[in-house]
Amino acid sequence: MDATTTEQLMAQLRAVAREAEELLQATADQTGVRAIDEQVRKNPWGAVAVAAGVGLLVGLLLSRK
């Protein structure tokens, strides 16, 4: 991958992260967030496993040539 492609991917990733943050802020008061919060508090290791899995998937996708 050349520098331009990497920069474009990083710009797209930043845009997706920004949109996700805006969406999360817009829906923070809805019941679904409270349900997720309760589930994470009941099973924190499950939340850690899900986060690790998502991180691994993103890492694999970004490292593909």
N, C-alpha and C positions, 0 to 999 in steps of 0.2 A: 504494500500500500504506500502510495506517495503522500507527501505532506498535505497536499491539497485535499485529497480524499479523506484523510484523517481529520482535517479541520472541518470539512463539510459534515462528517459523521458526528463530530463533537458539537457542532452548531445545532444539528438536528436533535441530538440527545438533550442539549440544554433546552431547546424549544419544547420538547416532550415533557421534560421535568417541570418546566414553568407552567405548562398547561395542566399537568397533573396536580401541581400545588394549587392552582386557581380552582380547579374542580373540587379538590379536597376542602378548601376553605369555603366554597359555596355550599357544600353538602354537610359541613361539620355539625350543623344543628339537627340533622335528620336522625331518625331512630336507628338506622343501619350502623351509624358510627358508634352509637352507644352499645349496640349488640356486639359489634366487633371488639370494642373496649372490654366488655364483660368477658367475652370468650378468651381474649388475650390474658386477662387477669386470672381466669380459671386455669388456663393451660399455657403458661409462658414459654415452655420449651417447644411446644408445637409452633408458636409464632416465630421462635428463633429458627426452627427447621424450615419453615416456609420462606423466611427472609434469606436464609442461606441458599436455598434452592433457587430462588429468583436471582440472587447475586451470581450464582454459578451459571445459570442460563444466560444472563446478560454478558458475563465474562466470556463464555463460549462464543456467543454471537459476535461480540466485538473483536475477538481474536481470530476469527475466520479470515482466510486470505482470499 
